Amino acid sequence: MSPPSKENGTDRPTMAVVGMGYVGLPLAEAFADAGFKVIGLDVSVDKCKQINSGRSVTPDVSDESVQRLVDTGLLEATTDFAKVSEVELISICVPTPLSKSKDPDISYIVRACESLLPHVRKGTVVVLESTTYPGTTRDVILERFEWAGFELGKDIHLAFSPERVDPGNETWNIKNTPKVVGGLTPKCGELARDYYARALDKVVLVSSAEAAEMVKLLENTFRAINIGMVNELAMVCEKLGLSSWEIIDAAATKPFGFLPFRPGPGLGGHCIPIDPLYLSWKMRTMDYKVRFIELADEVNSFMPHYVVGRVQDLLNTQEKALKGSRILILGMAYKADVDDVRESPALDLYEILSEKGARIAYHDPHVPSFRFGAEVIQGVAFEVAVADTYDLILVATGHKAVDYDAFADLGLLLLDTRNQLGHRKDEHVHLL
Ligand SMILES: NC(=O)c1ccc[n+]([C@@H]2O[C@H](COP(=O)([O-])OP(=O)(O)OC[C@H]3O[C@@H](n4cnc5c(N)ncnc54)[C@H](O)[C@@H]3O)[C@@H](O)[C@H]2O)c1
């Protein structure tokens, strides 16, 4: 293991986390809690100010924790990349979205790397955590370090470690979820593992950075494909007059060989809808089509359209057209109990329903407003939402903080895509 830095006047190990978002801040917190002096680097001046004034930028880290770490000098956020010359470990947690054509956009990794390069001192361990296609650590990061004159395994040690954080999960957090690490050389992997093992409960070393990159894609491809399968099952069950929820719950009583996944209005969040497409893009460059991923993407992308079709059918039963109907969407976040609307299927529902002329209000205690093109759409408070009248209520997210029964009690047509009201036998309540 490389010796702890003495440059901060102590034996404290030092690290920089690049990107202070949903992933970066919890990682910074875990290392600071383990006694590292952590520098959080971000391009956002506002985020840095917020952190330095003791306020968190993600619901998974409390304000109190940020305040304590800032007060004790264990955490400092900055836009000044020159600060990386003070650290021995760097973890990169910047976004990896898709471009408009659904191709990987690794420009954030490239920019982060270029900002780091002039300041990284020799001997530093650099770990990429952003989800990406196999080969990125070697082809994108190593290549740039080599251009700058660094020699792998001597001047720089590079590894990949997939981030498995699950925002809103109260059981599994960054510290107690096993962390996979793989290096570009066996030594790089061991160095990264040794650092991570100081802050996290369990580190699993794999044979290469490419293997570690692939682990993350397997995990999220597994989820995307299984969700695609149960989404198809939901459509099949509806045609057969069966409840997919009942079928899945009953199948889940089998103690082996079955893992339950639930249908929904589509995939959301920064990971599941995007990560498998990183793998299918990479394989297309090698002239190989990953059919499972493309089929799951097709089924999952169709779900918001399917849900809107169900809304239209339900309105028809009351001789109403979708155009001009008042619809209340319950939940705008992409999943339960989070404030994140990235790739949220509720946004697709909002868009498709508005295009078809529906008049929409929404309620989400975690998302007071969201951006829709140039507009900022404001949600309505519970008291207002429950006091109003609609042609249909559409449950798009199942938050613990929402009293769904209060909406079902209104007696209005209701379509529930998250099985929040499966216990209700009312004729006006319909499940996906
Ligand atoms: N959010 C999740 O649940 C989750 C889970 C597992 C993996 N991941 C992966 O982790 C990575 C980060 O995701 P996130 O959700 O934390 O994103 P985020 O948008 O919440 O945070 C990213 C941060 O990086 C900053 N940033 C952008 N470019 C930068 C640069 N050049 N230098 C420094 N900072 C820069 C942004 O300002 C932002 O604060 C992605 O690859 C994502 O796929 C996310």
Ligand as a Chemical Component Dictionary entry (heavy atoms), coordinates in Angstrom:
data_LIG
# 
_chem_comp.id                   LIG 
_chem_comp.type                 NON-POLYMER 
_chem_comp.pdbx_formal_charge   0 
_chem_comp.three_letter_code    LIG 
# 
loop_
_chem_comp_atom.comp_id 
_chem_comp_atom.atom_id 
_chem_comp_atom.alt_atom_id 
_chem_comp_atom.type_symbol 
_chem_comp_atom.charge 
_chem_comp_atom.model_Cartn_x 
_chem_comp_atom.model_Cartn_y 
_chem_comp_atom.model_Cartn_z 
_chem_comp_atom.pdbx_ordinal 
LIG N1  N1  N 0  -27.217 8.094  -9.229  1  
LIG C1  C1  C 0  -27.129 6.782  -9.070  2  
LIG O1  O1  O 0  -27.985 6.157  -8.465  3  
LIG C2  C2  C 0  -25.940 6.010  -9.612  4  
LIG C3  C3  C 0  -25.763 4.683  -9.181  5  
LIG C4  C4  C 0  -24.689 3.955  -9.647  6  
LIG C5  C5  C 0  -23.824 4.538  -10.581 7  
LIG N2  N2  N 1  -24.012 5.813  -11.005 8  
LIG C6  C6  C 0  -23.048 6.383  -11.953 9  
LIG O2  O2  O 0  -22.230 7.313  -11.267 10 
LIG C7  C7  C 0  -21.857 8.384  -12.127 11 
LIG C8  C8  C 0  -22.251 9.707  -11.485 12 
LIG O3  O3  O 0  -23.658 9.756  -11.347 13 
LIG P1  P1  P 0  -24.396 10.733 -10.341 14 
LIG O4  O4  O 0  -25.782 10.239 -10.243 15 
LIG O5  O5  O -1 -23.592 10.936 -9.115  16 
LIG O6  O6  O 0  -24.364 12.093 -11.203 17 
LIG P2  P2  P 0  -24.691 13.569 -10.664 18 
LIG O7  O7  O 0  -25.148 14.341 -11.858 19 
LIG O8  O8  O 0  -25.549 13.504 -9.450  20 
LIG O9  O9  O 0  -23.288 14.120 -10.196 21 
LIG C9  C9  C 0  -22.233 14.334 -11.059 22 
LIG C10 C10 C 0  -21.464 15.558 -10.591 23 
LIG O10 O10 O 0  -20.318 15.697 -11.442 24 
LIG C11 C11 C 0  -20.112 17.080 -11.663 25 
LIG N3  N3  N 0  -19.276 17.218 -12.838 26 
LIG C12 C12 C 0  -19.625 17.163 -14.144 27 
LIG N4  N4  N 0  -18.535 17.307 -14.921 28 
LIG C13 C13 C 0  -17.477 17.452 -14.090 29 
LIG C14 C14 C 0  -16.099 17.650 -14.302 30 
LIG N5  N5  N 0  -15.580 17.700 -15.514 31 
LIG N6  N6  N 0  -15.304 17.789 -13.221 32 
LIG C15 C15 C 0  -15.819 17.735 -11.964 33 
LIG N7  N7  N 0  -17.125 17.551 -11.709 34 
LIG C16 C16 C 0  -17.947 17.406 -12.757 35 
LIG C17 C17 C 0  -21.507 17.661 -11.789 36 
LIG O11 O11 O 0  -21.518 19.050 -11.565 37 
LIG C18 C18 C 0  -22.244 16.861 -10.707 38 
LIG O12 O12 O 0  -22.199 17.533 -9.469  39 
LIG C19 C19 C 0  -22.551 8.105  -13.454 40 
LIG O13 O13 O 0  -21.681 7.431  -14.309 41 
LIG C20 C20 C 0  -23.685 7.182  -13.075 42 
LIG O14 O14 O 0  -24.054 6.334  -14.140 43 
LIG C21 C21 C 0  -25.050 6.566  -10.523 44 
# 
loop_
_chem_comp_bond.comp_id 
_chem_comp_bond.atom_id_1 
_chem_comp_bond.atom_id_2 
_chem_comp_bond.value_order 
_chem_comp_bond.pdbx_ordinal 
LIG N1  C1  SING 1  
LIG C1  O1  DOUB 2  
LIG C1  C2  SING 3  
LIG C2  C3  SING 4  
LIG C2  C21 DOUB 5  
LIG C3  C4  DOUB 6  
LIG C4  C5  SING 7  
LIG C5  N2  DOUB 8  
LIG N2  C6  SING 9  
LIG N2  C21 SING 10 
LIG C6  O2  SING 11 
LIG C6  C20 SING 12 
LIG O2  C7  SING 13 
LIG C7  C8  SING 14 
LIG C7  C19 SING 15 
LIG C8  O3  SING 16 
LIG O3  P1  SING 17 
LIG P1  O4  DOUB 18 
LIG P1  O5  SING 19 
LIG P1  O6  SING 20 
LIG O6  P2  SING 21 
LIG P2  O7  DOUB 22 
LIG P2  O8  SING 23 
LIG P2  O9  SING 24 
LIG O9  C9  SING 25 
LIG C9  C10 SING 26 
LIG C10 O10 SING 27 
LIG C10 C18 SING 28 
LIG O10 C11 SING 29 
LIG C11 N3  SING 30 
LIG C11 C17 SING 31 
LIG N3  C12 SING 32 
LIG N3  C16 SING 33 
LIG C12 N4  DOUB 34 
LIG N4  C13 SING 35 
LIG C13 C14 SING 36 
LIG C13 C16 DOUB 37 
LIG C14 N5  SING 38 
LIG C14 N6  DOUB 39 
LIG N6  C15 SING 40 
LIG C15 N7  DOUB 41 
LIG N7  C16 SING 42 
LIG C17 O11 SING 43 
LIG C17 C18 SING 44 
LIG C18 O12 SING 45 
LIG C19 O13 SING 46 
LIG C19 C20 SING 47 
LIG C20 O14 SING 48 
# 
